[in-house]
Every structure is written in structure tokens, then in C-alpha cells.
Amino acid sequence: MGQPESREEEPVLPPGQRLQRGWPVTHYGPVPKFRPERWEFRVFGATADGAKHCWTHEEFTALPYATVVGDMHCVTKFSMLGAEWGGVLTRTILELAPPAPDVTHVMVWAEYGFSSNLRLADFDAPGCIFATHRSGELLTAEHGFPVRLVVPHLYAWKGPKWVRGIEYMTADRRGFWEERGYHNLGDPWQEQRYSYQEGPGEGPEL
């Protein structure tokens, strides 16, 4: 008797998502022009020492380099699975510029004043990375060069392109898309897409 035909296992996707083979370009607003002499990465707000920490582009790219494999789930319902990201782990930044003990959230700031809020536990999760590379290649400007945040376990709007720094916060507040009707937490496995879906304790206290 012949052997049964083998079939590839279906990918496991969050509810409502479809598998994306390529990497679409999605963002709000124009692509910023990169000026390395003016670029800096800042950590500010409720830092442990009360000081602001800054890295030039040259200094940031000299920080310990790591690679992770992580998915990307876009709220527009496509998922890109198993991508390799290279860059600086968020945990590295937390070690170099520690938050104060009462910090509960971070606000990730990007070009043009774009922002996204994250619980500190989400920001500190394994695989969360300030990506400079994908599959060993530098990111293109359209995909967030020189730095984009990748948070594989949340919807992709929680990982902004063109990141310029993070703010440590002792209380939550909404970022750009969260103020415009997106869910404050953004867990794709629970399909937390929109703010009207938020349960008690899932949004900032009024």
C-alpha cells in the first residue's frame, strides 16, 4: 500500500486574520526623511535616576544586536508569520535606562508625534525588539528605517515605525490610534481591535 499524502499543517492565526505572503506597506502620513546627524533615541519620563537617556544613531546601532523570530498581525486582518527581526531588544533599553519602580506603562514616540501606549509587561516581553533589520537586511524607509518597534504578541499598530524614543509612565494614557477608536491593549488572539470592545480595567482611568 502506498503512503498517505503528507499535507502541510495549516498555520495558526488569530481570529479574523488571513495569512500574508508578502509584506504590505501600511502607515499613516508621509515617510519621514532620515537625517542621521539630527537623529537621537530618547528615554525619558519616570526613569529610575530621574535623568533623560539619549543615544545618537551611531551609538544606538552600536548597542548589543539580537535577532528574534516573531509574527506580525495587522489590524487590517493580515498576518505575516515567522519573520526574523534584528535590532536592539526592548529589555536591553530597560537595562541601560531602567524605569522607576512605580512605572506601569510606556509611551512609544515616533516621527511626527505619533505615539502608542503599552503596558510595561508587554514592552518587556520576550521577542519585543527595536528592529533595524528584517531577514538580515536593513529595513527600508517605507517599513520603518532606521528603527521600528516589533511587538509580536500584539497588533502591529502597537509597534510604530520610525521610533524616536520611549516615555516611562506611572499611569496609562492612550496613544495616537488608541485615541481614535482602537483598543487600548490590542491582543490579536482576543481580537481586541476597537475601543468599544474594552472591558473594565482595559483602558486608562478617567
C-alpha positions in Angstrom: 0.0 0.0 0.0 1.2 3.5 -0.8 1.9 6.0 1.9 -0.7 8.7 2.6 0.0 12.0 1.1 1.5 14.5 3.5 -0.1 17.8 3.9 1.4 21.0 5.4 -0.1 22.0 8.6 -2.4 24.9 8.4 -0.8 28.0 10.1 -2.3 29.0 13.4 -3.7 32.5 13.1 -5.5 34.8 15.5 -9.3 35.0 14.8 -10.3 37.0 11.8 -6.7 37.1 10.3 -5.5 35.8 6.9 -2.0 34.7 6.0 0.0 37.2 4.1 2.9 36.0 2.0 4.5 39.4 1.3 4.9 42.5 3.5 2.5 45.2 2.6 3.4 48.8 3.3 0.8 50.4 5.7 1.2 53.6 7.6 -0.5 56.9 8.3 1.1 60.1 6.8 4.3 60.5 4.7 7.6 58.7 5.1 10.0 60.9 7.1 13.4 61.8 5.7 16.2 60.3 7.8 18.8 62.8 8.9 21.4 60.9 10.9 23.1 64.0 12.3 19.8 65.1 13.9 18.5 61.6 14.9 18.6 60.5 18.6 16.8 57.9 20.6 15.5 59.2 23.9 14.3 57.5 27.1 12.6 60.0 29.4 9.8 60.3 31.9 9.9 58.3 35.1 13.4 56.9 34.8 15.0 55.3 37.9 17.6 58.0 38.1 15.4 60.9 37.1 17.5 61.7 34.0 16.9 61.6 30.3 19.0 59.0 28.4 19.9 59.6 24.8 21.7 57.8 22.0 22.8 59.1 18.7 22.2 56.9 15.6 25.8 55.8 15.7 25.5 55.0 19.4 22.2 53.2 19.0 23.4 50.9 16.2 26.4 50.0 18.4 24.2 48.6 21.2 24.0 44.8 21.6 22.4 43.3 18.5 19.9 40.5 18.8 17.7 38.5 16.4 14.2 37.2 17.2 11.6 35.3 15.2 8.2 36.9 15.5 4.9 37.2 13.8 3.2 40.5 12.7 -0.6 40.8 13.0 -2.1 43.9 11.3 -5.5 45.1 12.5 -6.4 45.3 8.7 -6.6 41.5 9.1 -3.3 40.2 7.5 -0.7 38.2 9.5 2.9 37.7 8.5 4.3 34.7 10.3 7.8 33.7 11.3 9.7 36.8 10.3 13.3 37.2 11.5 13.9 40.6 13.1 17.3 42.1 14.1 18.0 45.0 16.3 18.0 46.1 20.0 15.8 44.2 22.4 13.5 46.3 24.5 14.9 44.6 27.5 18.3 46.0 26.6 17.0 49.5 26.8 15.2 48.7 30.1 18.6 47.5 31.5 20.5 50.5 30.2 17.9 53.1 31.2 15.8 51.5 34.0 12.3 52.7 34.8 11.4 53.9 38.3 9.7 51.2 40.5 6.2 52.7 40.0 6.3 52.7 36.2 3.4 50.7 34.8 3.3 51.7 31.1 5.4 53.2 28.4 4.5 55.5 25.5 6.5 54.8 22.4 7.1 58.0 20.4 7.8 58.1 16.7 8.2 60.7 14.0 5.6 63.4 13.5 4.5 63.0 17.1 3.0 59.6 16.5 2.6 57.5 19.7 1.5 54.1 21.0 1.0 53.1 24.6 2.0 49.7 26.1 1.8 48.1 29.4 5.3 47.7 30.8 4.9 43.9 30.9 4.1 43.9 27.1 7.1 46.1 26.4 9.3 43.8 28.4 8.0 40.6 26.8 10.4 38.1 25.1 10.7 38.9 21.4 9.9 42.6 21.7 12.5 44.4 19.7 13.5 47.7 18.3 14.1 46.4 14.8 16.6 47.7 12.4 16.7 44.7 10.1 14.4 42.0 8.7 15.8 38.7 7.4 19.3 40.2 7.8 18.6 43.2 5.6 18.2 46.8 6.7 14.6 48.0 6.9 13.5 50.2 4.1 12.3 53.7 4.8 8.7 52.6 4.0 8.9 49.8 6.5 10.3 52.0 9.3 14.0 52.6 8.8 16.0 53.4 10.9 14.1 51.8 13.8 10.6 50.3 14.3 9.2 48.6 17.3 8.0 45.0 16.8 5.7 43.5 19.5 4.8 40.1 18.0 2.1 39.2 20.5 0.0 42.4 19.9 -1.5 44.0 16.8 1.1 45.8 14.7 -0.1 49.4 15.4 1.4 48.9 18.9 4.8 48.7 17.2 5.3 52.1 15.4 7.6 52.8 12.6 10.3 55.5 12.8 10.6 55.3 16.5 12.5 58.1 18.3 12.1 57.2 22.0 10.1 55.9 24.9 8.5 57.6 27.8 8.1 55.8 31.1 4.7 56.4 32.7 3.3 55.8 36.2 -0.3 55.7 34.8 -1.7 54.7 31.4 -2.9 57.1 28.7 -3.9 56.5 25.1 -1.6 56.8 22.1 -2.4 58.1 18.6 -4.6 55.2 17.3 -6.0 54.4 20.8 -7.4 58.0 20.9 -9.0 57.4 17.5 -11.0 54.3 18.5 -8.5 51.4 18.6 -8.4 49.0 21.5 -6.1 50.1 24.4 -4.5 46.7 24.7 -4.6 45.2 21.2 -4.3 41.5 21.7 -5.0 39.8 18.4 -5.7 36.4 20.0 -8.6 38.1 21.8 -9.4 40.2 18.7 -9.1 43.4 20.7 -9.5 45.7 17.7 -11.6 48.6 18.8 -12.1 50.7 22.0 -15.9 49.8 22.2 -14.7 46.2 23.0 -12.8 47.2 26.1 -13.8 45.7 29.3 -13.3 47.1 32.8 -9.7 47.9 33.6 -8.6 47.6 29.9 -8.4 51.4 29.4 -6.9 54.3 31.3 -8.8 55.5 34.3 -10.8 58.6 33.6 
